[in-house]
Amino acid sequence: SAYRLCIMRKLPSLLARTLTSGTSGSAGLPDMSEVRSKLRDIVGASTNWRDHVQAMQERKALHTLLAKRQEDLPPRRMKDSYLEVILPLGSQPEIREKYLNVHNSVRFGRILEDLDSLGVLICYTHTKQEMQQRSPLSIVTALVDKINLCQKIIHPDCDIKFTGNVSWVGKTSMEVKMHMLQLHDGDYSPVLDATFVMVARDPENKRPAFVNPLIPESPEEEEIFKQGELNKLKRIEFSTASLLKMAPTAEERNVVHDIFLNTLDTRQEGEGTVSFQSRKLPPNSVWMEDAKLKGLQICHPEERNIFNRIFGGFLMRKAFELGWAIACSYGGSRPFIVSVDDIMFQKPVEVGSLLLLSGQVCYTEKNYIQIRVHSEVYNANTREHHTTNIFHFTFISENEVPQVVPKTYGGKYPIKSMLYLDGKRHFTAVMKAV
């Protein structure tokens, strides 16, 4: 099972390693509300929606503080950006309700929101200039590379600690490693680790901006930095081999063809009368087109981020909750999240947009359900649709689940077969990681 991950592949951060044992005290640590308050202070964002236009106007003047070259910025160490944040679910029961689900465990969608906020603050900590009260950088989430869990249940009445630091830096982008631990019997034990990629842009969030270089200080940090470089190369490789750009491999074509042959209805008279259109569902299977759900969100000002776009964590929470609902209805029992991977933030979502979410079971294996959620915005004035995100979630169900089967094959639009193969690729990558 993926949950053997608890042996936890070496926690990638030297700084976080010591937190997996011992009661590294939580007194005096900032909580999540302080994280969000700090972010507003760093950017100069207003808590009043009516002031947002003026606040963004004031940011334009910060252009002069941007570095012309990366070499002009002082290098930073991994420990310079290291943060610890507490989520006091045990010691402050009044905040528990917001994080509680019907199964009396923690809502994972809320954790996604917290990770997103923390990742941005870590990057602002890395790029902080002593003489500047406000940062000229607009730091936004570009990609959730992966989140792997090693606990099925996150308890709603025990304190949670988040730790994290910048682990790799390019010219204008930063990789952030974060870990979540929960207090049990006086010890903090690992719950998940996450890798996010953030990008820095100018004060108006229009063009890339340079960030401080990162200097590893030990062989272990060298290894972490090298892994960040490898992660970048893997993402390029995965994107280059995308089914949107290249044909499936010979092995993948055989997989789809075998499924097709398995669904042919041969009950008609004579081999020659079997048609491409005459299909039957194999036993204990579900057609892909019958394994999907849709959702709609009106994007209100309440869900805005510090740049007055819709908060990426909110988008992740809504996509996750739709994915969970699909896995629940498909598997017929409570699903547990195993992994989140490859969430690309393609376009920002403006306040006032109509956000359309469509989720699909795209691959299954034993107890596992691989789900893809596509989000797009609809502009009522222009009547245009734009894709904003694709989300990939791997769930495990309590019981073995039916096999999902693509119905389309060949022809001009073999979309379901491509979604099936894409889901299989993501599932295989997740299983390799855990």
RADA-V758661 format. One record per residue. N is the residue number from 1. PSI is psi in whole degrees, -180 to 180 (NA if undefined). D_FIRST is the distance of its C-alpha to the first C-alpha in Angstrom with 1 decimal. Layout:
N|PSI|D_FIRST  N|PSI|D_FIRST
//
This chain:
1|150|0.0  2|-20|3.8  3|-2|5.3  4|-10|6.0  5|-16|8.3  6|-24|10.6  7|-12|12.1  8|101|13.2  9|135|14.6  10|124|18.3  11|124|19.4  12|-10|21.6  13|128|24.6  14|-37|26.9  15|-30|28.2  16|-19|24.9  17|-43|23.7  18|-15|26.0  19|-9|24.9  20|-10|21.6  21|155|23.7  22|163|27.0  23|59|28.6  24|109|29.7  25|151|32.1  26|-1|31.9  27|134|35.6  28|-5|37.4  29|145|34.4  30|153|34.9  31|-177|32.9  32|-31|31.9  33|-35|35.3  34|-36|36.9  35|-48|34.6  36|-35|35.9  37|-42|39.4  38|-42|39.4  39|-43|38.3  40|-40|41.3  41|-42|43.7  42|-37|42.6  43|-24|43.2  44|30|46.1  45|145|44.5  46|149|46.2  47|-10|44.7  48|124|47.3  49|-36|46.5  50|-19|50.3  51|2|50.5  52|-34|47.8  53|-44|50.2  54|-41|52.4  55|-41|49.4  56|-34|48.3  57|-43|51.9  58|-29|52.2  59|-26|49.2  60|-35|51.1  61|-17|53.4  62|-7|50.5  63|-37|50.6  64|-18|53.1  65|-6|50.5  66|143|48.1  67|141|48.0  68|-28|49.7  69|154|47.6  70|-33|44.4  71|-20|46.5  72|-9|48.5  73|140|45.6  74|137|44.9  75|154|41.7  76|160|39.0  77|164|36.5  78|-38|32.9  79|-16|33.9  80|-30|36.5  81|1|34.0  82|128|31.7  83|149|31.3  84|134|29.9  85|142|29.9  86|142|29.4  87|97|28.2  88|62|29.9  89|-31|28.2  90|-45|29.0  91|-15|32.5  92|81|33.7  93|-22|32.8  94|-21|35.0  95|-4|32.5  96|-38|29.6  97|-41|30.7  98|-28|30.1  99|1|26.4  100|137|25.8  101|177|24.1  102|-19|24.9  103|11|21.8  104|40|23.3  105|179|20.7  106|137|21.4  107|118|21.9  108|-30|19.7  109|-35|22.7  110|-35|24.9  111|-38|22.6  112|-41|22.9  113|-44|26.7  114|-41|26.8  115|-40|24.9  116|-46|27.3  117|-44|30.4  118|-42|29.3  119|-41|28.7  120|-44|32.2  121|-38|33.8  122|-43|32.2  123|-38|33.9  124|-33|37.1  125|-40|37.0  126|-36|36.7  127|4|39.6  128|133|41.9  129|129|45.5  130|-39|47.5  131|-9|50.6  132|124|49.0  133|-40|48.3  134|143|46.6  135|135|44.4  136|-8|45.7  137|141|42.2  138|107|40.2  139|122|36.5  140|156|34.1  141|124|30.5  142|-35|30.3  143|137|26.6  144|106|23.2  145|-52|21.5  146|150|18.0  147|118|16.4  148|134|12.9  149|148|11.7  150|7|10.2  151|134|11.4  152|-42|11.0  153|132|14.7  154|118|17.6  155|140|20.5  156|-4|23.8  157|22|26.1  158|138|25.0  159|145|26.3  160|141|24.2  161|132|25.2  162|137|24.9  163|155|25.9  164|163|26.5  165|163|29.0  166|131|30.1  167|-15|28.4  168|148|30.3  169|135|33.5  170|-147|35.2  171|-45|38.7  172|5|37.9  173|158|34.1  174|137|31.8  175|137|28.1  176|130|26.8  177|129|23.8  178|150|22.9  179|146|20.7  180|130|20.3  181|152|20.4  182|142|21.1  183|121|23.6  184|126|22.6  185|42|25.1  186|-4|27.0  187|145|24.3  188|122|22.6  189|149|18.9  190|141|16.8  191|-45|15.4  192|161|15.4  193|149|17.2  194|146|19.3  195|117|21.6  196|154|24.6  197|126|27.7  198|150|31.0  199|147|34.4  200|136|37.9  201|173|40.7  202|175|44.3  203|-28|45.6  204|6|45.8  205|41|42.3  206|-37|44.0  207|156|43.7  208|152|41.4  209|149|42.5  210|149|42.1  211|160|39.9  212|136|40.3  213|161|39.0  214|131|36.4  215|111|37.2  216|143|34.5  217|-6|36.0  218|165|33.9  219|-37|32.0  220|-41|28.7  221|-36|30.0  222|-42|31.2  223|-42|27.7  224|-44|26.3  225|-43|29.2  226|-38|28.7  227|-37|25.1  228|-41|26.6  229|-43|28.9  230|-41|26.2  231|-41|24.3  232|-46|27.6  233|-38|28.2  234|-41|24.7  235|-41|25.5  236|-44|28.9  237|-44|27.5  238|-41|25.0  239|-39|27.9  240|-36|30.3  241|7|28.2  242|145|27.7  243|-13|28.5  244|-15|31.3  245|-33|33.0  246|150|32.1  247|154|31.8  248|156|28.5  249|167|28.0  250|-40|29.2  251|-41|25.7  252|-38|24.9  253|-38|28.3  254|-39|27.6  255|-49|24.3  256|-38|26.4  257|-39|29.3  258|-41|27.3  259|-44|26.1  260|-48|29.7  261|-35|31.0  262|-18|28.6  263|0|30.1  264|137|33.7  265|104|35.9  266|16|37.9  267|-12|39.6  268|163|42.7  269|124|45.7  270|143|45.5  271|-37|43.2  272|-16|45.5  273|-1|45.1  274|130|41.3  275|155|40.9  276|-27|38.4  277|-20|38.7  278|98|38.1  279|148|34.3  280|151|32.3  281|125|28.8  282|161|26.7  283|148|25.4  284|46|22.4  285|163|22.7  286|134|24.0  287|140|26.3  288|-38|25.1  289|-15|28.4  290|10|27.6  291|52|24.2  292|158|25.7  293|157|27.3  294|158|29.9  295|161|31.0  296|136|34.1  297|135|34.8  298|126|38.2  299|98|37.9  300|159|40.1  301|-29|41.4  302|-30|39.3  303|17|36.2  304|156|37.9  305|-171|36.9  306|-14|39.5  307|14|40.8  308|28|41.4  309|172|38.8  310|132|35.9  311|127|33.3  312|-36|30.2  313|-37|28.0  314|-43|29.5  315|-42|28.8  316|-42|25.1  317|-46|25.0  318|-40|26.8  319|-42|24.6  320|-45|21.4  321|-36|22.9  322|-44|24.0  323|-42|20.6  324|-43|19.1  325|-39|22.0  326|-47|21.4  327|-37|17.7  328|-48|19.0  329|-31|21.8  330|-46|20.0  331|-17|17.2  332|13|19.6  333|174|17.5  334|122|16.5  335|156|14.0  336|138|12.1  337|133|12.5  338|-43|9.8  339|148|12.5  340|132|16.2  341|154|18.0  342|53|21.4  343|113|23.6  344|126|27.1  345|99|30.0  346|-38|32.7  347|143|35.4  348|155|36.3  349|122|36.7  350|149|40.2  351|136|41.0  352|-9|42.4  353|157|40.3  354|119|38.8  355|117|35.0  356|124|33.6  357|130|29.8  358|124|28.4  359|149|24.8  360|130|23.3  361|123|20.2  362|-11|20.4  363|145|17.4  364|150|14.9  365|117|12.3  366|-116|11.0  367|-1|9.7  368|143|10.0  369|120|13.5  370|125|15.2  371|139|18.3  372|130|21.4  373|126|24.1  374|130|27.5  375|140|30.1  376|154|33.8  377|145|36.9  378|123|40.0  379|111|43.4  380|-27|45.8  381|-45|48.8  382|-12|48.0  383|31|45.8  384|148|43.4  385|137|39.6  386|131|37.6  387|133|33.9  388|-37|32.7  389|152|28.9  390|129|26.0  391|143|22.7  392|123|19.2  393|136|16.3  394|121|12.7  395|155|11.7  396|134|9.2  397|160|11.4  398|-29|11.7  399|164|12.9  400|142|12.9  401|157|15.2  402|155|18.4  403|134|18.7  404|137|20.6  405|124|23.7  406|136|26.2  407|-35|29.8  408|143|31.8  409|134|32.3  410|-155|35.1  411|-167|38.1  412|-31|38.8  413|77|35.8  414|52|32.5  415|-47|30.7  416|-37|27.9  417|-38|27.0  418|-40|27.0  419|-39|24.7  420|-47|22.3  421|-38|22.4  422|-42|22.1  423|-41|18.9  424|-41|17.5  425|-46|18.5  426|-43|16.9  427|-45|13.5  428|-43|13.8  429|-40|14.9  430|-45|12.1  431|-34|9.5  432|-40|12.1  433|-37|12.4  434|NA|9.0
//
